[in-house]
Amino acid sequence: MGNEKTERKGVIEGGSRVTRELMRSPRFRQTLRILLRELDPENTPLLVRALTQEDPELFLSLLGSLPAMANIGIEGAHELLRQLHEVPHGTFIAFIPELIEGVEAEKLGELSGMLLALSLSVVMADNDELNRAHRQFKDDFTQGLSSALRKHQVDSSQVIDLALDRCSSIAARWGDQAAKKDSPAQKNIQKLARGLLDVAKENPEFIANVIQPIATAWREATGMQPAERSGDDEQ
């Protein structure tokens, strides 16, 4: 997707004009507040099933509209976050605990797992058109991410500091689980190690300029010596 956007009139544009007029009515605003307080997100699956199970043709139409519906959510979240950046920092921070406590974290984790599983099934498919779309999506996503970080003056070192701050607890948990023989964690670490070996063979410059300085710093911090390679490893 390019950066140029053509404004067009449609359902959302028309709805926004109608909503703006309605929001001028105190009675409507009061009714809206009541409706928002009575939202029952736990019953959303009932609505989804009602839309998808009664009419197969409608379900296919909904699938075809997924990009548009996703973009509605993206555009809405983008504008909401833009306005949140203008909220005084203290007010925003005071609001965050209530926001975090109100979100269904377990359901969000399950959703993330389902998206990951679906994404893996798509990535494993060897399809030229799919690969082209994936590369374009990745390039556009990276460009947008970099643009937002620059705009809000987020330095890459800040991201690294945040990641390092979280690494300690993760490393402790992984270390404890990976120490258990034949545990899923140990098997995953071994698989990751084999994968990193393949990456090293295919990307020598990355290893020389990124991994080796990190490994050197790690050895200096821990007093560890480079492990001697066995005859099996050298083969």
C-alpha angles and dihedrals in degrees: 000000000000128000094245114094127191113215111227135173118247145129095304094046091048092045091051091054092049091046092050090055092046092049089064088068114086090206092056092048090052091049090049092053090052092050092049091052090052097051113133106198091173088072095054091102088062090057093046092050091048090054097043108034104047098058122026092197091054089050090055089048089052090051089052089051095051094101091051092046091047090050090051089057092044094049091046093049090046093055093043092052091046089057092044088059087062094053114101109267095236093052091048094049091049089054096050099077092055090048094051094046092050096053118093095238095179092051090047089053091050090049090051090051092050091049091049092050091048092046092051091052089052095045091051090057110098102221125145095210091048091049091051092050091047093052092049092048092049093049093048092045092051091048092051093046093050091047093052093047091051093046093052093040096243108162120211089237089063090056090049091049090052092048092049090049089058095042097077097065092040092050092049092051094045092046093053094047096042091053090067110094115247091359118149089247092054092048091049092050091050090049090048090051092053090048092050089052089057090047090051092054092049097042111039094161092056090051093047097045102032115017098040095053089049091048091048092051090048092052092048092050095048101032089236121152122221110272115251112244116238124225090256092055092051093055 
